């Protein structure tokens, strides 16, 4: 039987965080409008982000023809790449119940602690770097000098005041040590939303590249092995090897047990499952897909993050998938990784380069970095902790899928057109709809579509 440690030692500073209020799920789609017909007529301001309002669009001829022939419905068009709702895999849910029963975990206490863990992870931020702290200290000193007259306090008192303010305004990051009990809490708190997010991303890759069939996947910061369950649901017949890396031996044991349907005597559903606590030093073995899901936030500093990203890029043969929470902190970590690898990839491997496969239709700087609006997406999942009115939970996430390519490479018959991407819910108005998109030139645009001008 697993004992529950005191709550004060489980998740420090949990009272600082609250559950984020989620809005309705955003339908993440690629727009079906012809980019070369856009007529930029005016610039407007929306939510402190610069938008270019676009007029004079039309639906692509092949899409318009197939809609009229009722090959598919308007809401089921081939440009749609995400799912509104992803239920938890039955095998993962049943294996979790078996393990909870076998370990004698107190369900009531574990559920309460899982809620605290969920809130703690939702508000988690990256550790502050030394340079960031120095800049903040200089700014606080400048503010203190401007507010006080000279001679009001000596240098020692001023230094103590600056340090006190710096501590109160800086996020107190601590590593999370996952033991057997915390691992079970993570299953309760994050298995369902993590599974929905990863399945959503993998499904997008499969829809765009039906011929792509990964045989080997590497999972950095594997935790309970959610990447394995999501990849199995999308590419089950093709997957041969799953290589998991997590520093917690208890989490590795839990992931191994889940893959055996909760019982040690059972064989794993995938024979080629391997667990390690550290990244391999060699780069001779490469994997079709390398994933880091909700793990960059757990690295102690920026230098460690960038070094880890370099190693992960060297280990992928095709795709590198990076996922974090859909908060400002998670979004900025994804943008840090995106910027670093787009710049560093040709240096790490001169024969190949990095392109953004998803979600961005460009390799330019993200236009949303100028303000405090994170570029995030949403998907529904089966709630396992707090019940909702409609039986669905909503999780927001930020991500990037980078593809390794040569300059003239075109794989699996992929369409080379860079479709603009709808980045916020479509606004339905009485006689028109408004689509806000991120375009291939790296700018946010607002497309107004009416039935009179563009047809139903």
N, C-alpha and C positions, 0 to 999 in steps of 0.2 A: 504493500500500500504506500502510495506517495504522499508524504506529508506536505501540507501547505505552509510555507514560511510566513513570518509576519508581513503584513501588507507594506509596512514602512520600508522593508528591504526589497520589495518586489520592483516597484517602479517609483523612484524618487521624483518629487515635483509633479506628481500626477494632478494635483489640484490646480496646476497652472493651465491645464488644457481642458477644452470642452469639445464635444462632438460638433463637427462642422455641419451647418445647415445646408443640405443638398437640395438642389433644384431638380426639375424633371430631366430625364436623360436626354442628352444632346444626340441627335441623329448625325453621326459622322459619315459624310458622303463626299464623293467627288462630284463637282458640278458637271453638267452635261452641255455647257454652253461653249460656243466656238470662241476661242480667246482672241483670234485675230480680228474679230468684228467689234471689239469693245471700243467705244468712243468715250474717252475720258473728258468730262465736261466741267466738273467742278470738284473742289475739295471741301469736305465737311469734317466737323469734329464730332466724335462720338466717344463718350467715356474716356476722354483724354487720349484717345488713339486716333491717329490720322487715317482717314478713310478716303479713298477715291471713289466717287459715285460714278457708276457705269450705266450707259444707256445704249440702246441699239443692238441688243443681243438677240440671238436666235438659237434654237435648238439645233444640234448637229443633224444633218440630213439622215444618216443611218439610224440614229436614235429616234427621230421623228417618224420615220417610216415604220420602224418596229413597234412603236407605240400605237400608231394607227392600225397596224395589222394585229394588234393585241397579242403580240408575242410575249409581252410581259406587261404588268400593270405599272402605272406611273410611280407608285411607292415601292416597287420591286425592281427598279431599273438596275442594270449591271454596274452602274457607277457607285452603288451603295456598297460600302465595304465593312460596315460594322453591324453588330447585333444590339437590339434594344435590351435584351435580357438573356443572361446565361445561367441556367440552373446548375447547382453543384453536382458534380459527377456522382452517380449512385454508389460506385465502388469506393470512392473517397469517403463519402458520408458513412457507409456501413462499416468500413475499416476503422474509422474514428470511434464509432460507438463500441466496437469490439474492444479497442484498446482502453477506452475510458472504463468499461465494465471490468476488464481484467486488472487494471491498476487500482481500482477502488477509489477513484477520484470523487470527492464531494462535489456533486453537480451544482448545488446552490452557491457554495463559496467560490467554485471555479468560474461560474458565470459572472459573478460580481467582479472578480479579479480580471476576467477577460474584458469586461467593459472598460475598466481602468486602463488596461493595456491598449485597447483599441483607441481610446482617447489620447493616450500618451504617444502612440505611434503617429496619430493624425496630426499632432502638433509638433512633431520632432523636426529639428532643424540641424543643419550641418554645423560642425564645430567651427568656431571663429579662428581664423589664422592670425599669426603674430602681426603681420602687416596691417590687417584690418583693425586689430586692437590698438596699434600705435596711432593710426589715423584717427580713431575714435577718441583716444586720450588727448591728442593735440587739439581736436575740435572742442572737447570739454574744457581744456585749459583756456582756450581762447574765449569761450563763453563765460567762464568763471572770472577771467580778468576783466571782461567788459562789464559784468554785472557788479563787481566789487571795486571799491576805491583802493588805491595802492596803500599798503600798510595795514589793511584790515586784518590780514592773517599772514603768518610767516610761511616760508616755503614748505615746511613739514606739514602744517595744517592744510595747505593747498593740495599737496600731494595726497594726503589722506582723503580729502573731499573728492578728488578726481577718481581715486581708486574705488571709493564707495559708490559713486555714480556709475562708474564703468561696470562694476559688478551687477548693479541693479538693472542695467540696460543691455547686458550681454547674455545671450542664451547659454545656460549651463549644460553643456553637452557631457554625457557620460556614456560609456559603452554598455550595452545590454548583455549580460551574461545569461544565456539561455541554458537552464538546467532541465531536468525531466519535467518538472511541474510547469515551468514557463513555456516549455515546448507544447504541452497540452493546452495551455491558455492561448497560444498562438493559433492552434488548430481551431479553437472556438472563435477567436476574434478575427482571423484573417484568411482562413482557408477559402471561404466562399467568395469574398471580394477579389482576392488574388487570383483565384481560378477564373473568375469572370473576365478580369482584365487581360490575363495572358491568353485565354481562349479567343478573346476579341481580336487581339493583335495577330495571333497565329492564323486565325480565320481570314483576316485581311490579306496576309501574305499568300495564303492558298487560293483565294479568289482571284487575285491578280496574276498569280503564277501557278496555274493548275498542274503544270508539269514538274514543278519543283517538289522533290521528295527527299527530305533530309533523312539520312541514315544515322547520323551521330550528332548529339546535342550536348553542349557543356553548360552547366548551370553554376554560376558564381554566386555565393551566398544562397545556397540552395534551400536552407531551412527545412521545411517539411516535404519538399519535393513537389511543390505545386506545378512547376514547369513541366515535370515529367507527366503529370496527370493531364495537363492542358495539351501538350504535344501529342500524347497518346490519343486524345479525342479527335485531333485534327489529322494526324499522319500515322494512325495506328499500324497500318499494314506495311509501312515503309521503315519505321523507326527500329534501329538495331542496337544502338548504344546510348546510354545516358551516363554522363560523367558529372558527379556532383561535388562541389567544393564548399565546405562550411567549417568554420573554426570550432563549432560546438559539436563535441562527440555525441552528446545527448540528442541533439537535433538530427544528426546523421542516423542514429539508432531508430529514432521515431520515424524518419522518412523511409528507412529500410523496412520497418514493420508495417507501415501503411501500404507499401508496395506488395506486401505479402498478405494483404487483406486482414491485417491485425494479428496474425498468428505466426509464430516463428517456424512452425512445422510446414507452413505452406511455401510453395515455390513462388518467386516474384513473377508478376505478369510479363515482365521483360527480362530475359536472361542477362543481357549485357548492362547491368547496373553497377556502377563503381562509385565509392565514396572516399573522399580525401579531405583532410583538414587544411591543406595549403595548396596553392597553385603549383603545378609542375614547373620546374625550372626550364625544361626543354620546350622548344617550339616545333619540334619535328612532327608531332601529332597535331592534326588540325581537325576542326569540327565544322559541319555544315552550318550550324547555328550555335552561336554563343550568346547566353542570356545573363544579364545582371538585373534582377528584379528586386527593387526596394532594398538594395544593398550598398549603394554609394554613400547613403546617409550614415552608414555605420563605420565608415573609414575615418581615422582620427584627424586627418588634415588634408589640405589640397594637394600637397606633394605626393602623398600616398595614393590619393584618388587618380591623379594623372598617370602615375607609374602603373597602377593597376589597369587603367584603360589601355595603355600601351601593350601590356601583356595580353589582355583579352583580345585586342585587335590582331595581334600576331597569331593567336590561336584559332581564329575563325577562317574558314575557307570561303564563306559566302556572306552570311548575315551576322551582325552584332545588334542585339536588341537590348536597349536600356530603358528601364521603367522606374518611375518614382511617384510619390504621392502628387496629386494635382494641386498642391499648395504653391505659394510663391517660392518657398524654399526648395521643394522638389523640382519645380519648373526650372529654376536657375541652375540647379545641379545638372539637369539634362542639357541645358544650353551650354554650360561649361564643358561638358563632355563632347557635345556636338561640335563646338568651335575648336576644341583641342584636336579632335581626331580628323576633322576636315583639313586642318593645317598640317598635322603631324603624319598623316597616313602615307604620303609620298616619301617621307623620310624613313619611316619604318620599313616600307617595302617599295623600292623605286619602280618596280614593274607594275604596281597596281595603285589605284587611287580609291578614295571613298566618295560615294554619292549618298544622298539622303533618299532612301526608298520610301519612307513614310515617317510622319504624316506630312512633312513639308514638301511642296512642289518645287523647291529651289534649294540652293546651297548658300544663299545670302544670309546676312544677319537677321535673326527673327525680329519682325517689326514690333512685336509686343514687349521687347526688352526695354523700350523707351519709357514704359509706364509700369504700373504695379499690377497689371492684369496678366495672370499666367495663362499660357496657352495649354488648356487641359481639355480632356474629353471625359465622357461619362458612360457608364454601362450599368444595367441592372443586375442584381444578384439575389440569391436566396438568403434572407437574413437568418442568422443562427443565434443572435443575442437578443436584441430588442425588437419586438414585433412592430410591424408597420400596418397602416390601414389597408393597403392593397397587397400585402404579402411580398413586397419587393423592397430591397434596399438599393441605394444608388451610391456608387463609388466613382470618384473623380481621379484621374491619373494623367500624368505627363509622360511622354515617351518619345523615343526616336529609334528608327530602324535604319542602320547604316549598312550599305552593301559594298562589298569589295569587288572592284572591276578594273579591267584594263581600259585604255582609252577607246579602243574600237570594239569593246565587248558588248554584245547584245544577247542575253541569255533567255532561254525558254520561250522565245517568241513574244517577249514583253512589248507592249505598246510604248513607244518612246515619247509620246505626248505627255507633257507635264500638266495634268489637269489641276485647275484651281481647286482649293479645298474649302468646304464650308466649315467655319470655325466657331459658329455660335448658332443657337436654335433659329430656324427660319421664322421670320415674323409674318404671320398671316394677317392681312388687312382686308377690308371689304372687297376691293376690286383689284388688289395686287398682293404680291408677296415680296419680301425683302430678304435677300441672301447676302450674308457677309462672308467674304472669302479671303483666303490667302493665295496670292497669285504667284506665277512662276517668276515674276520679276522682283519678288520679295516685298511686295506691298499689300496692304489690306484694302480690299475693294468692296463696294456695296452695289449689288446688282438688283434692280427693280424689274420684276416680271409681271406683266398683266395678261389677262385672258384675251383682251381685245387685240393686243399687238403680237402676242406670241402663241396664241391658241391654248386650248385646254391640255 
